[in-house]
Amino acid sequence: MKTKKIVLRIIFIVALCVFIYSGANLGYTYYKYYKVNKDNKDLVKKVVKESKNPKKSKKNLTVAYNANALKRKIDFKTLKSINKDIIGWVYIPNTAIDYAILKGNNNDQYLHHNYYKKYSFAGSIFIDHINKRDFTDDNTILYGHNMKNGSMFAGLKQFTTQSYMDQHPYVYIYLPNGAINVYSIFSTNVYYATSKMYSKGNDYQTYVKKILSTSLAKRDVDEKKQAPLVMLSTCSAAHSVRRTVVYGRLNETLK
C-alpha cells in the first residue's frame, strides 16, 4: 500500500513538472510573438508619417491606388540611424505587410535577426544578396517568414485566392530618396526553395510566361513590355521546402 502511494506521488510530481514546463514554453512562445508585433508596431509609429504633399499618379487607372499609401512618408533618416542596412519599406494596404526592408551580406544575416541586429525568431523582411539595393534589377526577391500569428509574410498565402488578389492589387515599396515604387500584383505561385525562378538577369518575356504557366491566381500583365519585377517569397508551411510567391510588376514610380 505504501509503495502504491509512493508511485502515485511520483506520477503526480512528474505530471506537474510536465504541466509547468509546457505552460512555461507556451508562455514564452506567446511572449516572442508579442515582442515581434510590438517592435514592428512601435517602428511603424516612429517612422511612418503623413505627407503634406501626397504622391499623385500620372496614369489613368482602372483600379485606383490606395489613398493612404500615397499619403505615407517614411522617415528614412531615423531608419538609417537604427540600421544602415535598411534600404526600403514594403506596404500592402489592408494586410499585415508593413515592414522595413533590409539587405544583408548574405541571405542568413536577417533570417533570424531584426532591424536592431538582435536575434529574433521572426527575422526581418530582406532582399536576396544577389539584388541591388535600389530595386533596379529585373527581378528583386524579398523574403519573409510565414509566422503563425499572421505577421511578416504570412499574408502572402491569401493571394492564392483570386478574389483576394483582386482586392489587393498593388505592392508599395518606399525608397530612401522619397519615391514610391508601385507594383501591380499579377501572379501567385508555389515553388520549391531550389527553383531557378529565384534569379535575376532573365529574359523578360520568357520569365513572365513561365510565371503565368503555373499561376494559382493571376491578373492581366503586359507580357512583352519589360518592367522591373518584385518577387515576395515565404514558406508555404512550417519546415516546408515549398515557397509561396507573389509577383508584382512595376506600374510606375511616384516622385
KEKE-3310 file (N, C-alpha, C; in steps of 0.2 Angstrom, whole numbers, plus 5000, padded with zeros to 4 digits):
npx = (5004:5010:5020:5012:5006:5018:5022:5011:5012:5025:5021:5012:5020:5029:5019:5015:5027:5029:5017:5020:5032:5027:5018:5026:5034:5024:5020:5032:5033:5021:5025:5036:5030:5022:5032:5038:5027:5025:5037:5038:5026:5029:5039:5033:5025:5034:5041:5033:5025:5013:5012:5013:5011:5004:5008:5005:4997:5002:4995:4980:4970:4962:4960:4961:4975:4979:4973:4978:4991:4997:4998:5008:5024:5040:5051:5067:5079:5078:5077:5089:5098:5095:5099:5109:5108:5095:5085:5073:5055:5041:5024:5007:4992:4978:4982:4994:5006:5018:5032:5050:5063:5077:5095:5107:5123:5123:5111:5107:5109:5099:5089:5085:5087:5082:5079:5086:5097:5097:5094:5080:5067:5058:5064:5068:5061:5069:5080:5086:5103:5109:5103:5102:5103:5094:5082:5082:5085:5080:5072:5068:5070:5061:5061:5052:5047:5034:5024:5015:5006:5001:5009:5024:5028:5017:5004:5005:5000:4987:4985:4984:4971:4959:4950:4955:4967:4962:4957:4967:4977:4990:5007:5017:5032:5043:5056:5072:5075:5063:5054:5041:5039:5027:5020:5011:5001:5002:5003:5002:5012:5018:5033:5048:5061:5073:5071:5074:5068:5071:5080:5089:5092:5085:5077:5064:5051:5051:5053:5041:5031:5034:5031:5017:5012:5011:5003:4993:4984:4980:4982:4979:4994:5007:5015:5025:5031:5045:5047:5053:5052:5045:5047:5039:5042:5039:5039:5028:5023:5026:5043:5043:5048:5043:5038:5028:5024:5023:5020:5025:5023:5032:5022:5023:5034:5032:5036)
npy = (4994:5006:5007:5009:5022:5029:5028:5034:5047:5050:5049:5060:5071:5071:5073:5086:5093:5092:5099:5111:5114:5114:5124:5135:5135:5138:5150:5157:5156:5164:5176:5179:5181:5191:5201:5203:5208:5220:5227:5229:5237:5248:5253:5257:5267:5276:5279:5280:5293:5306:5313:5330:5333:5323:5309:5308:5299:5297:5291:5284:5275:5259:5253:5262:5269:5265:5278:5281:5275:5283:5295:5292:5294:5289:5290:5289:5294:5292:5278:5274:5278:5268:5257:5254:5245:5245:5247:5251:5251:5240:5239:5233:5238:5235:5223:5214:5217:5227:5234:5237:5235:5225:5223:5211:5205:5192:5179:5174:5183:5191:5182:5177:5189:5205:5222:5229:5222:5211:5195:5187:5176:5178:5185:5197:5207:5205:5208:5197:5193:5194:5204:5222:5237:5247:5242:5241:5230:5217:5208:5208:5200:5197:5191:5184:5177:5165:5168:5161:5169:5177:5188:5196:5189:5180:5183:5182:5169:5171:5176:5166:5165:5170:5181:5188:5192:5201:5211:5216:5224:5230:5232:5243:5250:5259:5271:5277:5289:5296:5292:5282:5265:5258:5242:5232:5218:5202:5188:5173:5160:5143:5137:5126:5128:5128:5132:5138:5150:5159:5170:5183:5193:5188:5184:5194:5191:5177:5173:5179:5172:5159:5161:5164:5152:5143:5149:5151:5160:5174:5190:5202:5206:5215:5206:5208:5221:5226:5228:5231:5218:5212:5199:5192:5181:5167:5154:5140:5132:5127:5122:5118:5113:5120:5136:5150:5162:5179:5189:5205:5218:5232:5247:5260:5274:5284:5301)
npz = (5000:5004:4995:4983:4986:4985:4972:4965:4970:4964:4950:4950:4953:4942:4932:4936:4934:4920:4916:4921:4914:4900:4901:4903:4892:4882:4887:4884:4870:4867:4872:4863:4851:4854:4857:4844:4836:4844:4843:4829:4827:4835:4828:4816:4821:4824:4812:4801:4793:4789:4773:4768:4755:4746:4735:4717:4704:4687:4678:4670:4679:4680:4692:4706:4715:4732:4744:4756:4755:4746:4754:4763:4771:4773:4787:4783:4788:4802:4801:4795:4805:4814:4808:4795:4785:4781:4767:4761:4762:4763:4759:4759:4757:4769:4774:4784:4780:4782:4783:4787:4774:4773:4768:4769:4770:4766:4764:4776:4786:4791:4793:4805:4813:4819:4814:4823:4823:4832:4839:4833:4832:4821:4812:4799:4785:4770:4756:4742:4742:4730:4724:4719:4729:4726:4720:4706:4698:4686:4692:4709:4724:4738:4755:4768:4784:4787:4798:4812:4818:4809:4805:4797:4782:4781:4776:4763:4758:4757:4744:4735:4732:4721:4722:4733:4728:4718:4726:4733:4724:4723:4727:4737:4738:4747:4745:4750:4744:4743:4734:4728:4723:4714:4712:4702:4707:4700:4699:4708:4715:4718:4723:4723:4736:4729:4717:4700:4697:4707:4703:4694:4679:4669:4653:4649:4643:4642:4655:4662:4655:4660:4673:4673:4668:4678:4688:4702:4705:4696:4687:4673:4664:4656:4645:4636:4636:4645:4662:4679:4691:4706:4718:4731:4744:4754:4766:4762:4772:4789:4791:4778:4761:4751:4743:4745:4733:4728:4714:4708:4696:4690:4690:4690:4696:4709:4712)
capx = (5000:5014:5023:5007:5006:5024:5021:5006:5015:5030:5017:5009:5025:5031:5014:5015:5033:5027:5012:5023:5036:5023:5015:5031:5035:5018:5020:5037:5031:5017:5029:5040:5026:5020:5038:5039:5022:5026:5043:5036:5021:5032:5043:5028:5023:5040:5044:5028:5022:5008:5015:5009:5010:5003:5010:5000:4999:5001:4991:4973:4970:4956:4959:4964:4979:4976:4974:4983:4998:5000:5000:5013:5031:5044:5057:5072:5084:5078:5078:5096:5101:5095:5102:5111:5106:5088:5085:5066:5049:5036:5017:5002:4986:4973:4986:4998:5013:5020:5039:5056:5066:5084:5099:5112:5129:5121:5103:5106:5110:5092:5084:5083:5089:5078:5082:5091:5103:5097:5091:5073:5065:5054:5069:5066:5060:5075:5081:5091:5110:5111:5100:5105:5099:5089:5077:5083:5086:5074:5068:5071:5067:5060:5060:5050:5044:5027:5023:5008:5001:4999:5014:5029:5025:5012:4998:5006:4996:4980:4985:4982:4963:4959:4946:4959:4972:4959:4955:4973:4980:4996:5013:5020:5039:5045:5063:5076:5075:5057:5050:5037:5038:5020:5020:5004:5002:4999:5003:5004:5014:5021:5039:5052:5066:5079:5068:5078:5064:5074:5085:5089:5095:5081:5073:5058:5045:5052:5052:5034:5027:5035:5027:5010:5011:5010:5000:4987:4979:4983:4979:4982:5000:5010:5020:5030:5035:5049:5047:5056:5048:5047:5045:5039:5043:5038:5037:5021:5021:5032:5048:5042:5053:5040:5038:5023:5027:5018:5024:5022:5027:5032:5017:5026:5037:5029:5041)
capy = (5000:5012:5008:5012:5029:5032:5028:5039:5053:5051:5051:5067:5076:5071:5076:5093:5096:5092:5104:5118:5115:5115:5131:5140:5135:5141:5157:5160:5157:5169:5182:5180:5183:5198:5205:5204:5213:5226:5230:5232:5242:5253:5256:5260:5273:5280:5282:5281:5299:5308:5318:5336:5333:5316:5307:5308:5295:5301:5286:5283:5268:5256:5252:5267:5267:5267:5285:5281:5273:5289:5300:5290:5296:5285:5293:5285:5296:5288:5271:5273:5279:5262:5251:5257:5240:5246:5250:5252:5249:5237:5240:5231:5240:5231:5217:5215:5218:5235:5232:5239:5230:5226:5219:5209:5202:5186:5178:5171:5188:5194:5177:5177:5195:5210:5228:5231:5217:5207:5189:5187:5170:5180:5188:5203:5206:5206:5206:5192:5196:5195:5210:5229:5240:5252:5239:5242:5223:5215:5204:5209:5195:5199:5186:5185:5171:5164:5167:5158:5174:5181:5193:5196:5187:5175:5185:5180:5164:5173:5178:5161:5165:5175:5187:5191:5196:5206:5216:5219:5224:5234:5232:5249:5250:5266:5271:5282:5296:5299:5289:5276:5261:5254:5236:5228:5211:5199:5181:5169:5153:5139:5134:5123:5133:5127:5133:5143:5156:5163:5173:5189:5193:5184:5186:5196:5188:5170:5173:5180:5166:5153:5163:5163:5145:5139:5153:5148:5166:5179:5196:5204:5209:5216:5200:5210:5227:5224:5232:5228:5214:5210:5193:5191:5174:5164:5146:5138:5129:5126:5117:5116:5115:5124:5143:5154:5168:5184:5193:5212:5221:5240:5250:5267:5276:5291:5305)
capz = (5000:5005:4988:4978:4987:4983:4964:4963:4971:4959:4944:4951:4953:4935:4928:4937:4931:4913:4915:4922:4908:4894:4902:4903:4884:4879:4888:4881:4863:4866:4873:4857:4846:4856:4856:4837:4834:4847:4840:4822:4828:4838:4822:4811:4824:4824:4806:4796:4794:4784:4769:4767:4748:4744:4728:4713:4699:4681:4674:4671:4682:4681:4699:4709:4721:4739:4746:4762:4753:4743:4759:4768:4770:4778:4789:4782:4792:4808:4800:4794:4812:4818:4804:4788:4780:4779:4761:4759:4766:4759:4762:4755:4761:4772:4776:4790:4777:4783:4786:4784:4770:4774:4764:4772:4766:4764:4765:4783:4791:4794:4793:4812:4816:4817:4811:4828:4823:4838:4837:4833:4828:4816:4807:4795:4778:4767:4749:4741:4742:4723:4721:4720:4735:4724:4716:4698:4695:4683:4697:4715:4728:4745:4759:4775:4787:4787:4805:4814:4821:4803:4804:4792:4775:4782:4772:4756:4756:4755:4737:4731:4731:4715:4724:4737:4724:4715:4731:4735:4718:4722:4732:4738:4741:4748:4744:4754:4740:4744:4729:4729:4718:4714:4708:4701:4708:4694:4700:4715:4713:4724:4720:4728:4738:4725:4710:4696:4697:4711:4699:4690:4673:4665:4648:4652:4640:4644:4663:4663:4653:4665:4679:4671:4666:4684:4692:4706:4704:4691:4684:4667:4665:4650:4644:4631:4638:4651:4668:4685:4695:4713:4720:4738:4745:4761:4767:4762:4779:4794:4789:4771:4756:4746:4745:4741:4730:4725:4710:4706:4690:4692:4687:4690:4701:4711:4715)
cpx = (5004:5018:5019:5007:5012:5024:5017:5009:5021:5026:5014:5014:5028:5026:5014:5021:5032:5022:5016:5028:5032:5020:5020:5033:5030:5018:5026:5036:5026:5021:5033:5036:5023:5026:5039:5034:5023:5032:5041:5031:5024:5036:5039:5026:5028:5042:5039:5024:5017:5011:5010:5007:5010:5006:5004:5002:4998:4997:4984:4972:4963:4954:4964:4969:4976:4978:4979:4990:5001:5002:5005:5020:5035:5050:5063:5078:5084:5080:5086:5100:5101:5099:5103:5109:5098:5088:5078:5061:5044:5029:5012:4996:4981:4976:4990:5005:5014:5027:5045:5059:5074:5088:5105:5118:5128:5113:5102:5106:5104:5087:5081:5086:5084:5082:5087:5097:5103:5093:5084:5071:5061:5058:5066:5064:5066:5076:5086:5098:5112:5108:5103:5100:5094:5083:5076:5084:5079:5070:5072:5067:5067:5058:5057:5047:5037:5025:5016:5003:4999:5004:5019:5026:5020:5006:4999:5001:4989:4979:4984:4975:4963:4955:4950:4964:4968:4957:4961:4978:4988:5001:5016:5027:5042:5053:5066:5076:5068:5052:5046:5036:5031:5020:5013:5005:4998:4999:5005:5006:5017:5027:5043:5058:5072:5077:5073:5074:5067:5080:5084:5093:5092:5079:5066:5052:5045:5050:5044:5030:5028:5031:5019:5008:5009:5006:4994:4982:4983:4979:4982:4989:5003:5016:5025:5034:5038:5048:5050:5050:5050:5044:5045:5038:5042:5037:5030:5018:5027:5036:5047:5047:5050:5039:5032:5026:5022:5022:5021:5026:5026:5027:5020:5029:5035:5035:5038)
cpy = (5006:5013:5011:5019:5033:5033:5033:5046:5055:5053:5058:5072:5076:5074:5084:5096:5097:5098:5111:5119:5117:5122:5136:5141:5139:5149:5161:5161:5163:5176:5184:5183:5190:5203:5207:5209:5219:5230:5233:5237:5248:5257:5259:5267:5278:5283:5283:5288:5300:5314:5324:5336:5326:5315:5307:5303:5299:5296:5286:5276:5265:5254:5257:5265:5269:5274:5285:5279:5279:5295:5298:5293:5293:5289:5289:5288:5293:5281:5270:5274:5272:5257:5254:5251:5241:5250:5252:5250:5246:5238:5237:5233:5235:5224:5219:5217:5225:5235:5236:5233:5231:5222:5218:5207:5196:5184:5175:5177:5190:5189:5176:5183:5200:5216:5231:5226:5212:5201:5189:5181:5172:5184:5195:5202:5209:5204:5201:5196:5197:5201:5217:5232:5245:5249:5240:5235:5222:5211:5204:5204:5197:5192:5188:5178:5171:5162:5165:5163:5179:5187:5191:5194:5182:5177:5183:5174:5165:5175:5172:5161:5171:5182:5191:5195:5202:5212:5219:5219:5227:5232:5239:5248:5257:5266:5277:5289:5299:5296:5283:5272:5257:5248:5233:5221:5207:5191:5178:5162:5150:5136:5130:5128:5133:5129:5139:5149:5161:5166:5180:5188:5189:5187:5188:5192:5180:5169:5174:5175:5160:5155:5161:5156:5140:5143:5149:5154:5171:5185:5198:5207:5209:5210:5202:5216:5226:5230:5228:5224:5213:5203:5192:5184:5172:5157:5145:5135:5128:5121:5114:5118:5119:5131:5146:5160:5172:5188:5200:5214:5229:5243:5257:5269:5283:5295:5312)
cpz = (5000:4998:4983:4979:4984:4975:4962:4964:4966:4952:4944:4950:4946:4931:4929:4934:4923:4912:4916:4916:4902:4895:4901:4895:4881:4880:4885:4874:4862:4867:4866:4852:4847:4855:4849:4835:4837:4844:4833:4823:4830:4832:4817:4814:4824:4817:4800:4797:4788:4780:4768:4759:4746:4737:4724:4707:4692:4676:4675:4673:4682:4688:4702:4714:4727:4742:4751:4760:4750:4748:4763:4766:4776:4780:4789:4786:4799:4807:4799:4800:4816:4815:4797:4783:4778:4773:4758:4764:4761:4763:4757:4760:4763:4773:4782:4787:4777:4787:4783:4780:4771:4768:4768:4768:4763:4766:4772:4788:4794:4794:4800:4816:4814:4815:4816:4828:4829:4836:4838:4829:4821:4810:4805:4788:4775:4760:4748:4740:4735:4720:4723:4726:4732:4720:4709:4695:4691:4687:4704:4720:4735:4749:4766:4778:4787:4794:4807:4816:4815:4801:4799:4785:4776:4777:4765:4753:4754:4748:4733:4729:4726:4718:4729:4733:4721:4720:4734:4729:4718:4729:4732:4741:4741:4748:4748:4750:4740:4739:4731:4723:4719:4709:4708:4702:4703:4695:4707:4712:4719:4720:4726:4730:4733:4718:4707:4695:4702:4708:4696:4684:4668:4658:4650:4650:4642:4651:4664:4661:4657:4671:4678:4670:4672:4690:4696:4706:4700:4689:4678:4668:4657:4649:4639:4633:4645:4656:4674:4688:4702:4715:4727:4740:4752:4761:4766:4768:4783:4791:4782:4766:4750:4748:4741:4739:4727:4721:4708:4700:4691:4687:4685:4696:4703:4714:4717)
residu = (MET:LYS:THR:LYS:LYS:ILE:VAL:LEU:ARG:ILE:ILE:PHE:ILE:VAL:ALA:LEU:CYS:VAL:PHE:ILE:TYR:SER:GLY:ALA:ASN:LEU:GLY:TYR:THR:TYR:TYR:LYS:TYR:TYR:LYS:VAL:ASN:LYS:ASP:ASN:LYS:ASP:LEU:VAL:LYS:LYS:VAL:VAL:LYS:GLU:SER:LYS:ASN:PRO:LYS:LYS:SER:LYS:LYS:ASN:LEU:THR:VAL:ALA:TYR:ASN:ALA:ASN:ALA:LEU:LYS:ARG:LYS:ILE:ASP:PHE:LYS:THR:LEU:LYS:SER:ILE:ASN:LYS:ASP:ILE:ILE:GLY:TRP:VAL:TYR:ILE:PRO:ASN:THR:ALA:ILE:ASP:TYR:ALA:ILE:LEU:LYS:GLY:ASN:ASN:ASN:ASP:GLN:TYR:LEU:HIS:HIS:ASN:TYR:TYR:LYS:LYS:TYR:SER:PHE:ALA:GLY:SER:ILE:PHE:ILE:ASP:HIS:ILE:ASN:LYS:ARG:ASP:PHE:THR:ASP:ASP:ASN:THR:ILE:LEU:TYR:GLY:HIS:ASN:MET:LYS:ASN:GLY:SER:MET:PHE:ALA:GLY:LEU:LYS:GLN:PHE:THR:THR:GLN:SER:TYR:MET:ASP:GLN:HIS:PRO:TYR:VAL:TYR:ILE:TYR:LEU:PRO:ASN:GLY:ALA:ILE:ASN:VAL:TYR:SER:ILE:PHE:SER:THR:ASN:VAL:TYR:TYR:ALA:THR:SER:LYS:MET:TYR:SER:LYS:GLY:ASN:ASP:TYR:GLN:THR:TYR:VAL:LYS:LYS:ILE:LEU:SER:THR:SER:LEU:ALA:LYS:ARG:ASP:VAL:ASP:GLU:LYS:LYS:GLN:ALA:PRO:LEU:VAL:MET:LEU:SER:THR:CYS:SER:ALA:ALA:HIS:SER:VAL:ARG:ARG:THR:VAL:VAL:TYR:GLY:ARG:LEU:ASN:GLU:THR:LEU:LYS)
# end
